[in-house]
Amino acid sequence: MALAATLAFFAPTAAADANEQVVEIATRPGQRVRALVLDPDKPAGSVILLAGGHGNLALTKDGRIGWGRANQLVRTRADYARNGFLTLVPDIAPDLKRGQGVKQRYRFSAEHAADIGALVAHLRAIAPPVYLVGTSRAALSVANAAVRLAGPKRPDAIVITSGMLMPVDLYQPSVAATIGGLARMTQPVLLVSHADDACAYTQARSARAFKAQLTRAAKVDIALLRGGPAGSGEPCEAFGHHGFFGQDAEVVTTVTNWLKTLR
């Protein structure tokens, strides 16, 4: 299916960035997920970039991002397209939102996984293979989708950057403590961390512990970044090592080069 025809089917409108379009993709009955899409020439595949935090981008019809513009995956979306991937940055489904907030525990729900599966299936018809990339709290969304989905809705590989992988306390969720059935995660997996990530829930040492949980994954690679400016702000936010501040190009290159080895 040609990309232009597919985007027309999704009734896109012009985005705030001239290089982007806004699409709305039907996912579950009564639900359409709004997303930004960037379409390079002859894409090597597709990436779906999932923001961390609460994940409610509050994306408007004309492509304005109400929340999360600074998120590391959101702010580097054009770089993924420049590296040859059809790039989709989705909001969450309307029924998962609560005003400016979100439905509690939605990231590990069957409904959220179904939404992601619908996005994967649509992109598979345009530019396969389809890869799922999530940062920080979106590690929960990525793992939830990876273990629940099957057939054309199942992502071909997953990437987690600065992920909430291993349990730390009772206040914040983690993939290992929350997502059941990790043995069903059979896709190739890349875990990207920063050696100096000061966020208590995403420290680099958790990657090796989490890798041991993935007993049936086709392969699990760990990329450990170092250096970069110290940044500022909260340790679990976008402008420190947690968000790879000052190292966006290195993160994108690390992820896209790894994905290209899977072809």
Residue pairs with C-beta under 8 A, 6 or more apart in sequence:
1 125
1 126
3 39
3 86
3 126
3 127
6 122
6 125
6 126
7 21
7 23
7 37
7 39
10 23
10 24
10 25
11 23
11 24
12 21
12 22
12 23
12 24
12 37
13 21
13 22
13 61
13 62
13 63
14 21
14 22
14 62
14 63
15 21
15 22
15 36
15 62
15 63
16 62
16 63
16 64
17 36
17 63
17 78
19 38
19 78
19 81
20 36
20 37
20 38
20 63
20 78
21 36
21 37
21 39
21 63
22 34
22 35
22 36
22 37
22 59
22 61
22 62
22 63
23 34
23 35
23 36
23 37
23 88
24 32
24 33
24 34
24 35
25 32
25 33
25 35
25 90
25 118
25 119
25 122
26 32
26 118
27 33
27 93
27 114
27 115
27 117
27 118
27 119
28 93
28 111
28 114
28 115
28 118
30 95
31 93
31 94
31 95
31 115
32 93
32 94
33 90
33 91
33 92
33 93
33 115
33 118
33 119
34 59
34 61
34 90
34 91
35 59
35 88
35 89
35 90
35 91
35 119
36 59
36 63
36 65
36 77
36 88
36 89
37 86
37 87
37 88
37 89
38 77
38 78
38 80
38 81
38 86
38 87
39 81
39 86
40 81
40 82
40 84
40 85
40 86
42 84
43 84
43 85
43 86
43 127
44 84
44 85
44 127
44 259
44 260
44 263
45 85
45 86
45 127
45 128
45 129
45 130
45 131
45 156
45 259
45 263
46 85
46 86
46 87
46 88
46 123
46 124
46 126
46 127
46 128
46 129
46 130
46 131
47 80
47 85
47 86
47 87
47 88
47 130
47 131
47 132
47 133
47 259
48 88
48 89
48 90
48 116
48 119
48 120
48 123
48 130
48 131
48 132
48 133
48 155
49 73
49 74
49 77
49 80
49 87
49 88
49 89
49 133
49 134
50 73
50 90
50 116
50 132
50 133
50 134
50 135
50 138
50 141
50 142
51 57
51 68
51 71
51 73
51 74
51 89
51 135
51 138
52 71
52 72
52 73
52 134
52 135
52 136
52 137
52 138
52 162
53 67
53 68
53 71
53 136
53 137
54 67
54 101
54 102
54 137
55 68
55 92
55 102
55 107
55 137
55 138
55 141
56 67
56 68
56 91
56 92
56 96
56 97
56 100
56 101
56 102
57 65
57 66
57 67
57 68
57 74
57 89
57 90
57 91
57 92
58 65
58 66
58 67
58 91
58 100
59 65
59 66
59 91
60 66
65 74
66 100
67 100
68 74
69 75
70 238
70 239
70 243
71 135
71 238
71 243
72 135
72 161
72 162
72 238
72 243
72 244
72 248
72 251
73 89
73 133
73 134
73 135
73 138
73 161
74 89
75 238
75 248
76 248
76 251
76 252
77 87
77 89
78 87
79 248
79 249
79 252
80 87
80 252
80 255
80 256
81 87
83 252
83 253
83 256
84 256
84 260
85 127
85 131
85 256
85 259
86 123
86 126
86 127
88 119
88 123
90 115
90 119
92 102
92 106
92 112
92 115
93 111
93 112
93 115
95 103
95 111
96 102
96 103
96 106
96 109
96 111
96 112
96 115
97 103
103 109
105 173
106 112
107 137
107 138
107 140
107 141
107 144
107 173
108 140
108 141
108 144
108 173
108 178
108 179
109 144
110 148
112 141
112 144
112 145
113 144
113 145
113 148
113 149
116 132
116 141
116 145
116 149
116 155
117 145
117 148
117 149
117 153
117 154
118 153
120 130
120 132
120 145
120 149
120 152
120 153
120 154
120 155
121 152
121 153
123 130
124 130
124 152
128 156
129 156
129 157
129 262
129 263
130 155
130 156
131 155
131 156
131 157
131 158
131 159
131 259
132 142
132 145
132 146
132 155
132 157
132 158
132 159
133 142
133 158
133 159
133 160
133 161
133 255
134 140
134 141
134 142
134 158
134 159
134 160
134 161
134 163
135 160
135 161
135 162
135 163
135 243
136 161
136 162
136 163
136 164
136 199
136 202
136 236
136 242
137 164
137 173
138 160
138 163
139 160
139 163
139 164
139 165
139 175
140 164
140 173
140 174
140 175
140 178
140 179
142 158
142 159
142 160
142 163
143 158
143 160
143 175
143 179
143 182
143 185
144 179
145 155
146 154
146 155
146 158
146 184
146 185
146 187
147 179
147 180
147 181
147 182
147 184
147 185
149 155
154 187
155 187
156 187
156 188
156 262
157 187
157 188
157 189
157 190
157 259
157 262
158 185
158 187
158 188
158 189
158 190
159 189
159 190
159 191
159 192
159 255
159 258
159 259
160 189
160 190
160 191
160 192
161 192
161 193
161 244
161 251
161 255
162 192
162 193
162 194
162 197
162 199
162 202
162 242
162 243
162 244
163 175
163 191
163 193
163 202
163 206
163 207
163 210
164 172
164 173
164 174
164 175
164 201
164 202
165 174
165 175
165 176
165 191
165 202
165 206
165 207
165 209
165 210
166 174
166 175
166 176
166 177
166 206
166 209
166 210
167 174
167 176
167 177
168 174
168 200
168 201
172 201
174 201
175 182
175 210
176 182
176 209
176 210
176 213
182 213
182 214
182 215
183 215
183 216
184 216
185 214
185 216
185 217
186 216
186 217
186 218
187 217
187 218
188 217
188 218
188 219
188 220
188 221
188 262
189 211
189 214
189 217
189 219
189 220
189 221
190 220
190 221
190 222
190 223
190 255
190 258
190 259
191 207
191 210
191 211
191 220
191 221
191 222
191 223
192 222
192 223
192 225
192 251
192 254
192 255
193 202
193 203
193 204
193 206
193 207
193 222
193 223
193 224
193 225
194 204
194 224
194 225
194 226
194 228
194 241
194 242
194 244
194 247
195 204
195 224
195 225
195 226
195 241
196 204
196 226
196 241
197 203
197 204
197 235
197 240
197 241
197 242
198 235
198 240
198 241
198 242
199 235
199 236
199 240
199 242
200 235
200 236
201 236
202 236
202 242
204 224
207 222
207 224
208 222
211 220
211 222
214 220
221 258
223 254
223 258
225 244
225 247
225 250
225 251
225 254
227 247
228 241
228 244
228 245
228 246
228 247
228 250
229 245
229 246
230 240
230 241
231 239
231 240
231 241
231 243
231 245
231 246
232 239
232 240
233 239
233 240
234 240
235 242
236 242
237 243
238 245
239 245
244 250
244 251
